[in-house]
């Protein structure tokens, strides 16, 4: 389309062609701004979705700039103008023609990157399970950057084949030098397509690290722990580790409260009391209903486990605290014993009494064996 536009101005003088092209550019820019975009905004304002509003607002600048700068490019291609200027036509292209197209390419690249990132952010804010992970925005930004750079090189007549070869060699070198970064990048993409987690999920790693996902980047994922400490985990490590997502497929989580009661306790009365206490806790959900389960016969107690549900994994610790307090008070008021391990120690004495030798040594008397040498010496003196 663009190469045929200069043919429309054949037969005009340089001044007439310039005035005509500028007039068309101004009219086109004003038409985009006050007619096309206004009608589009009026149409999308009547829809329920906000995505079309994002698209229209993001395309405003590139449409107006394209309508304005296209006229500058066309001016550099009109034969009457190219022949009447004092500078070389090639220099005219380098000063006005190609720069105007380059600006158009950059504006459209910026708009394409912005509209996708804004749509991704809007989808994430809605909390949809099928949201776009932020890593998709990073990949899209990289693709737009590479595409716009290649287009600019093509516009300026720079041969990109040698650059592609050099880029291949450089890519191999960079791959070896930055293999961890590359592994983290592809690890983030794998985590996104596997739908392992999303922003706002509470995850637990196999090394015990746990926290809420607050940021997913190209290189790493940031977790906020319960101690309000930010932990940055490389995506490659996350991709290789076992990740437990406690916020999926639903946010509610089961709480297990172990408790023991003494043998001989009326277990029916205990179970009814325990379930009543658990059900009265505000943090515990009404459905599924709390339950009491006898798990085993311990050495000193009947080992029970109380099962209930809370809304979200971060509430389990607090729920366990409140339930332990309430159960202790309720069982004490009902005179139900919570036993602890007891040991009986029995001490018995020998029937014939202690050994005489042991008794003598305990009393400080010398033993018969120790007196034998002294007695022999006395006998010898008397014999002499």
ZAFI-112387 format. One record per atom (N, C-alpha, C, O, CB): x, y, z; residue in one letter. Coordinates in steps of 0.2 Angstrom, whole numbers, plus 5000, padded with zeros to 4 digits. Glycine has a CB too. Example, Ala and Ser with C-alpha at 12.3 -4.5 7.8 and 13.67 -1.06 7.14 Angstrom:
// ZAFI-112387
506649725039A;506249785039A;506649845039A;507149835042A;505749785045A;506449895035S;506849955036S;506450005039S;506750065040S;507049975029S;
//
This chain:
// ZAFI-112387
500449945000X;500050005000X;500450065000X;500350114996X;499550005006X;500950065004X;501450125005X;501750144998X;501750204997X;501950115010X;502050094995X;502450114988X;501950144983X;502150184979X;502750054985X;501250134983X;500850164978X;500550234980X;500250264976X;500250114978X;500650254987X;500450314989X;500750374985X;500450424983X;500550324996X;501450374984X;501750434980X;501450444973X;501450494971X;502550424980X;501250384970X;500950394964X;500350444963X;500150464958X;500750324961X;499950444969X;499450494970X;499550564969X;499150604967X;499050484976X;500250584970X;500450654970X;500850664963X;501150724963X;500850674976X;500850624958X;501150634952X;500850694949X;500250704948X;501150574948X;501250734945X;500950794942X;500950854946X;500750914943X;500350784939X;501050854953X;501050914957X;501750934958X;502250904958X;500750894964X;501751004959X;502451034961X;502651014968X;502250984972X;502351114960X;503251034970X;503451014976X;503051044982X;502951014987X;504251034977X;502951104981X;502551144986X;501851114987X;501551104992X;502451214984X;501551104981X;500851074981X;500851004984X;500350984988X;500551074974X;501350964982X;501350894985X;501450894993X;501150864996X;501950854982X;501950944995X;502050955002X;501350975006X;501250945011X;502551005003X;501051025003X;500451045006X;499950985007X;499550985012X;500151105003X;499850955001X;499350905001X;499550845006X;499050815009X;499350874994X;500150825006X;500350765010X;500250785018X;499950755022X;501050745009X;500450845019X;500350875026X;499650875028X;499450865034X;500750935027X;499250905023X;498550915025X;498250845026X;497750835030X;498150945019X;498350795022X;498150725023X;498350695029X;497950665033X;498350675017X;498950705031X;499250685038X;498850715044X;498650675048X;499950695038X;498750775043X;498450815049X;497650785049X;497450775055X;498450885048X;497350785043X;496650765043X;496650685046X;496150675050X;496350765036X;497050645044X;497050575046X;497150575054X;496850535057X;497650535043X;497650615056X;497750615064X;497150635068X;496950605073X;498350655065X;496850695065X;496250715069X;495650675068X;495250665073X;496050785066X;495650635062X;495050585061X;495150535066X;494650505069X;495050565054X;495750505067X;495950455072X;495750475079X;495450435083X;496650425071X;495950535081X;495850555087X;495150575089X;494850555094X;496250615089X;494750605085X;494150635086X;493550595083X;492950605085X;494050705084X;493650555079X;493150515075X;493150435077X;492750415080X;493150525068X;493750405075X;493750335076X;493850315083X;493450275085X;494450305072X;494350345087X;494450325094X;493850345098X;493650315102X;495050365096X;493450405096X;492950425100X;492350375099X;492050355104X;492650495098X;492250355093X;491650305092X;491850235095X;491450205098X;491550295084X;492550215095X;492750155098X;492650155106X;492350115109X;493450135096X;492850215109X;492750225116X;491950225118X;491850195123X;493050285118X;491550255114X;490850255116X;490550185115X;490150165119X;490450305111X;490850145110X;490550075110X;490850035115X;490449995118X;490850045103X;491450035117X;491749995122X;491450015129X;491449965134X;492449985122X;491250075130X;491050095137X;490350065138X;490150055144X;490950165137X;489950035133X;489350005134X;489449925136X;488949895138X;488950015128X;490049905136X;490149835137X;490349825144X;490549865148X;490749805132X;490249755147X;490349745154X;491149735155X;491349745160X;489949685156X;491449705150X;492149695151X;492649755151X;492449805147X;492449645145X;493149755154X;493649805155X;494249795150X;494649845149X;493849825161X;494249745147X;494849725143X;494849765136X;495349795134X;494849655141X;494249775133X;494249825127X;494349895129X;494649925125X;493549815124X;494249915135X;494449985137X;495249985137X;495450045135X;494150005144X;495549935139X;496249935140X;496549935133X;497049975131X;496549875143X;496249895128X;496549895121X;496449965118X;496849985115X;496149845117X;495849995118X;495750065115X;496250115118X;496450155114X;495050085116X;496250115125X;496750165128X;497450155126X;497850205125X;496650165135X;497650095125X;498350075123X;498450095116X;499050105114X;498550005124X;497950085111X;498050095104X;498050175102X;498150185096X;497550055100X;497850215106X;497750285105X;498350315102X;498350345097X;497450325111X;498850315106X;499550345104X;499750315097X;499950355093X;500050335109X;499850255096X;500150225090X;499750245084X;499950255079X;500250155090X;499050245085X;498650265079X;498750335077X;498850355071X;497850255080X;498750385082X;498850455080X;499550465077X;499650505072X;498750495086X;500050435080X;500750445078X;500850415071X;501150445067X;501250415083X;500550355070X;500550325063X;500250375058X;500550385053X;500250255063X;499650395059X;499350445055X;499750505053X;499750535048X;498650465057X;500150535058X;500550595057X;501150575054X;501350615049X;500650625064X;501550525056X;502150515053X;502150485046X;502650485043X;502650475058X;501650445045X;501550415038X;501650475033X;501950455027X;500950375037X;501350535034X;501450585029X;502150605028X;502350625023X;501050645031X;502550605033X;503250625033X;503650575028X;504050595024X;503650625040X;503450505029X;503750455025X;503550465018X;503950465013X;503650385028X;502950475017X;502650485010X;503050545007X;503150545001X;501950495010X;503150605010X;503450655007X;504150645005X;504350664999X;503550715013X;504550595008X;505150575006X;505150534999X;505650524996X;505550545011X;504550504998X;504550464992X;504150494986X;504250464980X;504150404994X;503950554986X;503650594981X;504150614976X;504650644978X;503150654983X;504150594970X;504650614965X;504750694964X;505350714964X;504450584958X;504250734965X;504250804964X;504750834970X;505050874969X;503650834964X;504650804976X;504950824981X;505650804981X;506150844983X;504650804988X;505750744979X;506450714979X;506950744974X;507550754975X;506450634978X;506650774969X;507050804964X;507150874965X;507550904962X;506650794957X;506750904970X;506750984971X;507150994977X;507451054978X;506051004972X;507350944981X;507750964987X;508450964985X;508650934980X;507650914992X;508851004989X;509551014988X;509950954990X;510550944988X;509751074991X;509750914995X;510150864997X;510050794993X;509550794989X;509950845005X;510450754994X;510350684990X;509750644993X;509650644999X;511050644991X;509350614988X;508750584990X;508950524995X;508550515000X;508450544984X;509550494995X;509650445000X;509750475007X;509550445012X;510350404998X;510050535007X;510150575013X;509450595016X;509250595022X;510550635012X;508950615011X;508250625013X;507950565016X;507550575021X;507850655007X;508050515014X;507750455017X;508050435024X;507650425028X;507850385012X;508750445024X;509050435031X;508850485036X;508850475042X;509750435030X;508650545034X;508550595039X;507750595041X;507550605047X;508750665036X;507350585036X;506650595037X;506250525036X;505850515040X;506350645033X;506350495031X;505950435029X;506050375034X;505550355037X;506150405022X;506650355035X;506750295039X;506650315047X;506350275050X;507450265038X;506850365049X;506750385056X;505950385057X;505750365063X;507050455058X;505550415053X;504850415054X;504550345055X;504150335059X;504450455048X;504750295050X;504550235051X;504850195057X;504450155060X;504750185045X;505450215059X;505750185065X;505350205071X;505150165076X;506450205066X;505150275071X;504750295077X;504050255077X;503750235082X;504550365077X;503750245071X;503150215071X;503150135074X;502750115077X;502850205064X;503750105072X;503850035074X;503950035082X;503649995085X;504450005071X;504350085084X;504450085092X;503750105095X;503650075101X;504950135093X;503350145093X;502750165096X;502250105096X;501950085101X;502450225093X;502250065091X;501850005090X;502049955095X;501649915098X;501749985083X;502749945095X;503049895100X;502849915107X;502749865111X;503849885099X;502949975109X;502749995116X;502049985117X;501849955123X;502950065117X;501649995112X;500849985113X;500749915114X;500349895118X;500450015108X;501049875110X;500849795110X;501149765117X;500749725119X;501249765104X;501649795119X;501949765125X;501449795131X;501349755136X;502649785127X;501249855131X;500849885136X;500149855137X;499949835142X;500849955135X;499849835131X;499149815131X;499149745134X;498749725137X;498849815124X;499649705132X;499649635134X;499849635142X;499449595146X;500249595131X;500249675144X;500449675151X;499849695155X;499749675161X;501049715153X;499449745153X;498949775156X;498349725157X;498049715162X;498649835153X;498249685151X;497749635151X;497949575156X;497449555160X;497649605144X;498549565156X;498749505161X;498649535168X;498449495172X;499549495160X;498849595170X;498749615176X;497949625178X;497849605184X;499049685177X;497549635173X;496849645175X;496549575176X;496149565180X;496449675169X;496849525172X;496549455173X;496749425180X;496449395184X;496849405168X;497449445182X;497649425189X;497249455194X;497149425199X;498449435189X;497049515194X;496749545199X;496049515200X;495749525205X;496649625197X;495749485195X;495049455195X;495149395199X;494549365202X;494749445189X;495749365200X;495749305204X;495549245201X;495349195204X;495349315211X;495549245194X;495349185191X;495849125191X;496449145192X;495249205183X;495549065191X;496049015192X;496449005186X;497048975186X;495648945193X;496249025180X;496549015174X;496949085172X;496849105166X;496048995168X;497249115177X;497549185176X;498149175172X;498449115172X;497649215182X;498449225169X;499049225166X;499649245171X;499549285175X;499049285160X;500049195172X;500649205176X;501049265174X;501149275168X;501049145177X;501349305178X;501749365176X;502349345172X;502549385168X;502049395182X;502549285172X;503149265168X;502949265161X;503349275156X;503349185170X;502249255159X;502049265152X;502149335150X;502349345144X;501249255152X;502049385154X;502149455152X;502949465151X;503149505146X;501949505158X;503349435155X;504049445153X;504249405147X;504649435143X;504449405159X;503949355145X;504149315139X;503849365133X;504249365128X;503849245138X;503249395134X;503049435128X;503449495127X;503549515122X;502249455130X;503649525133X;504149585132X;504749565128X;504949605124X;504249615139X;505049505130X;505649485126X;505449475119X;505949495115X;505949425129X;504949445117X;504749435110X;504649495107X;504849505101X;504149395110X;504349545110X;504249615107X;504849645105X;504949685100X;503749655111X;505349645110X;505949675110X;506349645104X;506649685100X;506349665116X;506349585103X;506749545098X;506449565091X;506749575086X;506749475099X;505749565091X;505449575084X;505549655082X;505649665076X;504649565085X;505449695087X;505549765085X;506249785083X;506449815078X;505349815091X;506749745086X;507449755084X;507549735077X;507949765073X;507949725089X;507349675076X;507349645069X;507049685064X;507349695058X;507149575069X;506449715065X;506149755060X;506549825059X;506649845053X;505449775063X;506849855064X;507249915063X;507849895059X;508049935055X;507449945070X;508149845061X;508749825056X;508549815049X;508949835045X;509049755059X;507949785048X;507749775041X;507649845038X;507749855032X;507149735041X;507349895041X;507149955039X;507749995037X;507750035032X;506749995044X;508349985041X;508950025039X;509349985035X;509950005034X;509250045046X;509149935032X;509549895027X;510149855030X;510649845026X;509749945022X;510149845036X;510649805039X;510549735038X;510049705040X;510749825047X;511049695035X;510949625034X;511049585041X;511549595045X;511549605029X;510449555042X;510449515049X;510749445049X;510749415054X;509749515051X;510849415043X;511149355042X;511749345046X;511849295050X;511249325035X;512249385045X;512849375049X;512749385057X;513049355061X;513449425047X;512249435058X;512049445065X;511749385068X;511849365074X;511649505066X;511349345064X;511049285067X;511649235068X;511549195073X;510549255062X;512149225064X;512649175065X;513049195071X;513149155075X;513149175059X;513149265072X;513549285078X;513149275084X;513349255089X;513749355077X;512449285083X;512049275089X;512049205091X;511949185097X;511349305087X;512049155086X;512049085088X;512649065092X;512649035097X;512049045082X;513249095090X;513849075094X;513849115100X;514049085105X;514449105090X;513649175100X;513549215107X;513049175112X;513149175118X;513349285106X;512549145108X;512049115113X;512349055116X;512149035122X;511449095108X;512749015112X;513048955115X;513548975121X;513548945126X;513448915110X;513849035120X;514349055125X;513949085131X;514149065137X;514749115123X;513449115130X;513049145135X;512649085139X;512549085145X;512449195133X;512449035135X;512148975138X;512548945143X;512348925149X;511948935133X;513248935142X;513648905146X;513848955152X;513848925158X;514348885143X;513949015151X;514149065156X;513549075161X;513649085167X;514349125153X;512949075158X;512349095162X;511849035162X;511249045161X;512049155160X;512048975163X;511648915163X;511148915168X;510548895168X;512048855163X;511348945174X;510848955180X;510248995178X;509648985179X;511148975186X;510449055175X;509949105173X;509449075168X;508849085168X;510249165170X;509749035163X;509349005158X;508948955161X;508348945159X;509748975152X;509148915165X;508748865169X;508248895173X;507648865173X;509248815173X;508348945176X;507848985180X;507249005175X;506649005177X;508049035184X;507449035169X;506949065165X;506549005162X;505949015162X;507349095159X;506848955160X;506348895157X;506048865163X;505448835162X;506848845153X;506348865169X;505948835175X;505348875176X;504848845178X;506448835181X;505348945176X;504748985177X;504248965172X;503648965173X;504949055177X;504448955165X;503948945160X;503648875161X;503048865161X;504248945153X;504048825164X;503748755165X;503248765171X;502748735171X;504348715167X;503448805176X;502948805182X;502348845180X;501748825182X;503348855187X;502348885175X;501748925173X;501248875169X;500648865170X;501948985168X;501548835164X;501148795160X;500948735164X;500448705163X;501548765154X;501248715170X;501048655174X;500548685179X;500248645182X;501648635178X;500448755179X;499948785184X;500048755191X;499648735195X;499248765182X;500748765193X;500948745200X;500648785205X;500448765210X;501648735200X;500648855204X;500448895209X;500348965205X;500448975199X;500948905215X;500049015209X;499849075206X;499949125212X;500049105218X;499149085203X;499949195210X;500049245215X;499549235220X;498949235219X;500149315212X;499749235227X;499249235232X;499149165235X;498849155240X;498549255230X;499449115232X;499449045234X;499949035240X;500449065240X;499548995229X;499748995245X;500248975250X;500548905249X;500148855248X;499848975257X;501148905248X;501548845246X;502048825251X;502248865255X;501848855239X;502148755251X;502648735256X;503148695251X;502948645248X;502348685261X;503848705252X;504348665249X;504548605253X;504448605259X;504948715247X;504948565249X;505148495253X;505648515258X;505748465262X;505348455248X;505948565258X;506448585263X;506148625269X;506448645274X;507048625260X;505448625269X;505148665275X;504948735274X;504648765277X;505548655281X;505248765268X;505148835267X;504348845265X;504148805261X;505548865262X;504048885268X;503348895267X;503148975267X;503449015270X;502848865272X;502748995262X;502549065262X;502049075256X;501849025253X;503149105261X;501749135256X;501349155251X;501649185245X;502149225246X;500849205254X;501449165239X;501849185233X;501549265232X;500949275231X;501649145227X;502049305231X;501849375230X;502149405224X;501949455221X;502149415236X;502649365221X;502949385214X;503249325211X;503549285214X;503449445216X;503049325204X;503349275200X;503749305194X;503449345190X;502849225197X;504449305194X;504849335189X;505149285185X;505049225185X;505349375193X;505549315180X;505849275175X;506349225179X;506449165177X;506249315170X;506749255184X;507249215187X;507049175193X;507249125194X;507849255188X;506649205197X;506449185203X;505749195205X;505349235202X;506949205209X;505549165211X;504849175214X;504949195221X;505349165225X;504449105214X;504649245223X;504649275230X;504049255234X;503549255232X;504649355229X;504249235240X;503749205245X;503849255251X;504349275253X;503949135247X;503249265254X;503149305260X;502949255266X;502449225266X;502649365260X;503449245271X;503349195276X;502849225281X;502649285281X;503949175279X;502649175286X;502249205291X;502549245296X;502249285299X;501949145295X;503249245296X;503649295300X;503749365296X;504149405298X;504349265301X;503349375290X;503449435286X;504149445284X;504449495284X;503249495290X;504449385281X;505149385278X;505049365271X;504749315270X;505649335282X;505349405267X;505349385260X;505949335258X;506549345260X;505449455255X;505749285255X;506149225253X;506149225245X;505649205242X;505949155256X;506749225242X;506749225235X;507049155233X;507549135235X;507249275232X;506649115229X;506849045227X;506949045220X;506449065216X;506248995230X;507449025217X;507549015210X;507048975207X;506848915210X;508248995208X;506848985201X;506348945198X;506548875196X;506148835196X;506048985191X;507248875195X;507448805193X;507448765199X;507248705199X;508248815191X;507548785205X;507448755211X;506748735213X;506648675215X;507748785217X;506348775211X;505548765212X;505348705207X;504948665209X;505148825211X;505648715201X;505448665196X;505648595198X;505348545196X;505748685189X;506248585202X;506548525203X;506248495210X;506348435212X;507248525204X;506048545214X;505748525221X;505048505221X;504648515216X;505848585226X;504848465227X;504148455228X;503848515231X;504048535236X;504148385232X;503348535227X;502948595230X;502248575232X;501948545228X;502948655224X;502048595238X;501448575240X;501048645240X;501148695244X;501448545247X;500548645236X;500148705236X;499548695240X;499048665239X;499848725228X;499548735246X;498948725251X;498348765249X;497948765253X;499248735258X;498448805244X;497848845242X;497448825236X;496948855234X;498148915241X;497648765234X;497348735228X;497148655230X;497448625234X;497748735222X;496648635227X;496148665223X;495648715226X;495248745222X;495748615219X;495648715233X;495148765236X;495548785242X;496048755244X;494548725238X;495348835245X;495748875251X;495648845257X;496048845262X;495548945251X;495048805259X;494948775265X;495448725267X;495648685262X;494248755266X;495648715273X;496148665275X;495948635282X;495648665286X;496848695276X;496148565282X;495948525288X;496448535294X;497048545293X;495848455286X;496148545300X;496548545306X;496448485310X;495948455311X;496348615310X;497048455312X;497048395316X;497248415323X;497848445324X;497448345313X;496848395328X;497048415335X;497148355339X;496548325341X;496548465338X;497748325340X;497748265344X;497648275352X;497848335354X;498448235343X;497348235355X;497248235362X;497148165365X;496848125362X;496548285364X;497348155371X;497248095375X;496848105381X;496848155385X;497948065377X;496448045383X;496048045389X;496147985392X;496347935389X;495248055387X;496047985399X;496247925403X;495747865401X;495147875399X;496147945410X;496047805403X;495647745402X;495147745407X;495247775413X;496147685403X;494547725405X;493947725410X;493547785409X;492947785412X;494147725417X;493747835404X;493247885403X;492647865399X;492747825395X;493747945399X;492147905400X;491547885396X;491647925389X;491547985388X;490847915399X;491847875384X;492047905378X;491447935374X;491547985370X;492347845374X;490847915375X;490247945372X;490248025374X;490148065370X;489647905373X;490248025381X;490248095384X;490748145381X;490748195380X;490148095391X;491348115381X;491948145379X;491948175372X;492048225370X;492648105380X;491748125367X;491648145360X;491148195359X;491248245355X;491448085356X;490548195363X;490048245362X;490348315364X;490248365361X;489448225366X;490648315370X;490948375373X;491448405368X;491548465367X;491248365380X;491948365365X;492448385361X;492148415355X;492448465352X;492948325359X;491748385352X;491448405345X;491048475347X;491048515342X;490948355342X;490748475352X;490348535354X;490848595355X;490748655352X;489948535360X;491448585358X;491948635359X;492248655352X;492348715351X;492548615364X;492448605348X;492648625342X;492248665337X;492348715334X;492948565338X;491548645337X;491048675333X;490948745336X;490748795332X;490448645333X;491048765342X;490948835345X;491548885343X;491448945344X;490848825352X;492048855340X;492648905338X;492448945332X;492248905327X;493248865338X;492449005332X;492349045326X;492749035320X;492549035314X;492349125327X;493349015321X;493848995315X;493648935312X;493848925306X;494548995318X;493248895315X;493048825312X;492448835307X;491948865309X;492948775317X;492548805301X;491948805297X;491448755299X;491548705302X;492148785290X;490748775298X;490248725299X;490148665295X;489948615297X;489548765299X;490448675289X;490348615284X;491048605281X;491348655278X;489848625279X;491348555281X;491148485284X;491148495292X;491548535295X;491648435282X;490748455295X;490648465302X;491248425306X;491548385303X;489948425304X;491448455312X;491948425316X;491848355318X;491248335319X;492148475322X;492348315318X;492248245320X;492848225325X;493348265325X;492348205314X;492648175329X;493148155334X;493348075332X;492848035331X;492948155341X;493948055332X;494147995330X;494647965335X;495147995337X;494447995323X;494447905337X;494947865342X;495447825337X;495247785334X;494547815346X;496047855338X;496547825334X;496947765336X;497047715333X;497047885332X;497047765343X;497447705345X;497447705353X;497147755356X;498247715343X;497647645356X;497647635363X;498347655365X;498847605364X;497447565365X;498447705368X;499147725370X;499347695377X;498947655380X;499247795371X;499947705379X;500247675385X;499847705391X;499747665396X;500947685386X;499647765391X;499347795397X;498747835395X;498347855400X;499847855399X;498547825389X;497847865387X;497547835381X;497947795377X;498047935386X;496947855380X;496647835373X;496747895369X;496547955370X;495847825374X;497047885363X;497347935359X;496747955354X;496647915349X;497947905355X;496548015354X;496048035350X;496348085345X;496848115346X;495448065354X;495948105340X;496148155335X;495448195333X;495048165330X;496548125329X;495448255334X;494848295332X;495048325325X;495548355324X;494748355337X;494548325321X;494648345314X;494148395313X;493548395314X;494548285309X;494348455310X;493948505308X;494248545302X;494848535300X;493748555314X;493848595299X;494148635293X;494148705295X;493648735298X;493648615287X;494648745292X;494648815293X;494748845286X;494848815281X;495248835297X;494548915285X;494648945279X;495348975277X;495449025279X;494049005278X;495748935274X;496348955272X;496948925277X;496848905283X;496449025273X;497548905273X;498048865277X;498348915282X;498648885287X;498548845272X;498348975282X;498649025287X;498349025293X;498549055298X;498749085284X;497748995294X;497349005300X;497348935304X;497048935309X;496549015298X;497748885302X;497748825305X;498148835312X;497848805317X;498148775301X;498648865312X;499048875318X;498648905324X;498548885329X;499748915317X;498348965322X;497948995327X;497348955329X;497148955335X;497649065324X;497048915324X;496448875326X;496648825331X;496348805336X;496148845320X;497248795330X;497548745335X;497648775342X;497448745347X;498148715332X;497848835342X;497948865348X;497348875352X;497248865358X;498348935347X;496848905348X;496148915352X;495848855354X;495548855359X;495748955347X;495848805350X;495548735351X;495848705357X;495548675361X;495548695345X;496548705358X;496848675363X;496648715370X;496548675375X;497648675362X;496648775370X;496448815376X;495748795378X;495548785383X;496448885374X;495248795373X;494548785374X;494448705377X;494048695381X;494148795368X;494848665374X;494748595376X;495048585383X;494748545387X;495148545371X;495548615384X;495848605391X;495348635396X;495248605402X;496548645392X;495048695395X;494548715400X;493948675401X;493748665406X;494448795398X;493748655395X;493048615395X;493148545398X;492748525402X;492848605388X;493748515397X;493848445400X;493948455408X;493748415412X;494448415397X;494348505410X;494448525417X;493748535420X;493648515426X;494948575418X;493348575417X;492648585420X;492248525420X;491848515425X;492348645416X;492348475416X;491948415416X;492248355420X;492048305420X;491848395408X;492848375423X;493248325427X;493448265423X;493348205425X;492748305433X;493648275417X;493848225412X;494648235412X;494948285410X;493548225405X;494948175414X;495748185415X;496048175408X;495948135404X;495948125419X;496548225408X;497048215402X;497648185405X;498048225408X;497148285399X;497748125404X;498348085408X;499048105405X;499048135400X;498248015408X;499548095409X;500248095407X;500548035409X;500347995414X;500548155410X;501148015406X;501447955408X;501647945415X;501947995418X;502047945403X;501547885418X;501647875425X;502047805425X;501947765421X;501047865429X;502547805430X;502947745431X;503047725438X;503147775442X;503747765428X;502947665440X;502947635446X;503647605447X;503847565443X;502447585448X;504047625453X;504647605454X;504647565461X;504447595466X;505247655455X;504847495461X;504747455467X;505447435469X;505847415465X;504347385465X;505647445476X;506247435479X;506147375483X;505747385488X;506547495482X;506547315483X;506547265487X;507147245490X;507647255487X;506247195484X;507247225497X;507847205500X;507947125500X;507447095500X;507847235507X;508547105501X;508647035501X;508447005507X;508347035512X;509447015500X;508246935508X;507946905513X;508446895519X;508246905525X;507546835511X;509046875518X;509546855523X;509946915525X;510446905529X;510046805520X;509846975523X;510147035525X;510747045520X;510947005516X;510447025532X;511147095521X;511747115517X;512347065518X;512347035524X;511947185517X;512747065513X;513347025514X;513847055520X;513947115520X;513747025507X;514047015525X;514447035530X;515047075528X;515247125530X;514746985535X;515347055522X;515947085520X;515747155517X;516147205518X;516347055514X;515247165514X;514947225511X;514847275517X;514947335517X;514347215507X;514447245523X;514347285528X;514947315532X;514947365534X;513847245533X;515447265533X;516047285536X;516447345532X;516647395535X;516547235537X;516447335525X;516747395522X;516347455522X;516647505522X;516847365514X;515647445522X;515347515523X;515447545530X;515347605530X;514547495522X;515547505535X;515647525542X;516347555543X;516547585548X;515547475547X;516847535538X;517547565539X;517947515542X;518547525543X;517547625543X;517747445543X;518147395546X;518647365541X;518447355535X;517747345550X;519247345542X;519647315537X;519447245536X;519147215540X;520447315540X;519547225530X;519347165528X;519847105530X;520447125531X;519247155520X;519647045531X;520046985533X;520646985528X;521146965531X;519646925533X;520546985522X;521046975517X;521647035518X;522247015517X;520846985510X;521447095520X;521947145521X;522347135528X;522847155528X;521647215521X;522047095533X;522447085539X;522847025539X;523247015544X;521947075545X;522846985534X;523246915534X;524046935534X;524346905538X;523046875528X;524246975530X;525046995530X;525247015537X;525746995540X;525247045525X;524847065540X;525047085547X;525047035552X;525447035556X;524547145549X;524546985552X;524546935557X;525146885556X;525346865561X;523846895556X;525346875550X;525846825549X;526546855551X;526946825554X;525946815541X;526546925551X;527146955553X;527246955561X;527746945564X;527247035551X;526646955564X;526646955572X;526846885574X;527246875579X;525946975575X;526546835570X;526746765572X;527446755572X;527746715576X;526346715568X;527746775567X;528546765566X;528946805571X;529446775573X;528746795559X;528746855573X;529146895579X;529046855585X;529546845589X;528846965580X;528546825587X;528446785593X;528846715592X;529146695597X;527746765594X;528946685586X;529346625585X;530046645586X;530446595589X;529146595579X;530246695585X;531046715586X;531146735593X;531746745594X;531146775581X;
//
